[in-house]
Amino acid sequence: MIRRWRPLAAEAGGREVAVARRRLGFWRRFAVMIVLPTLTIWTRRTWSGMKHIPPEGGVIIVPNHLSEFDPFVVAHYVYKSGRWPQFLAKSSLFRYRLLGPLLRAVRQIPVYRGTADAVKSLEEAIRAVKAGDAVIIYPEGTTPKSGEFWPQRGKTGVARLWLQTGAPIVPVVTWGPERVFDPRTDKLRVRPRMPITVVAGPPLDLSTWRDAQPTAANLYAITDEIMTVLRDMLAELRGEPAPAQPSSAPNGGGS
């Protein structure tokens, strides 16, 4: 069931208080003070499934990717669940003089796509999950530039991270961020209380691949399973049938 979120909602179970009491440090508290009030005014939130995000221990959170506004929405949701949101973000963001140090200070992880440093991103994510952090990865890796906002072909980074850590993977779908910023047209809408829905599902059952080797076939199969779940959750949220999910394998295919 999807319902409107309220500050004292039972599903949150006081988790926000738990986060507030942790020693977040100056920069993380600074980020919260800037971002949360803005999102509270900008969005009208309908949240559900928060109970599926474990209150502690390493977890991998995998959202669908609709818009560049997504990370703010997902970060808000994850923070209110009682966890600190730790994203894998484009390395180019870390090269900005002011933004880069701030992203590092609030414990975000740069992703070096297509470079010799790409493995460093995975290694840093593995360390974070094993240290008990909540790591957020967009399996699609990018926002759509055309189409109707159904999940695109997934990349195998999440599968690699799961095989290395065995941490639970919690699927999260959002609907509404594309109305705030549409990546197909680069149109930004700034008006209060824009409707945003976020739904988390139960941790994925990937027991078929437990202790599997990171072969291409296994990585593609795990990724396709993740993307199919995200597609089906989004179809239920949107109340309309979904198209076939593109395979993560280079030769394409459907599921």
Summary of the structure (lengths in Angstrom):
residues: 255
radius of gyration: 17.4
end to end distance: 26.4
largest distance: 49.1
contacts: 769
relative contact order: 0.17
helix: 41%
strand: 18%
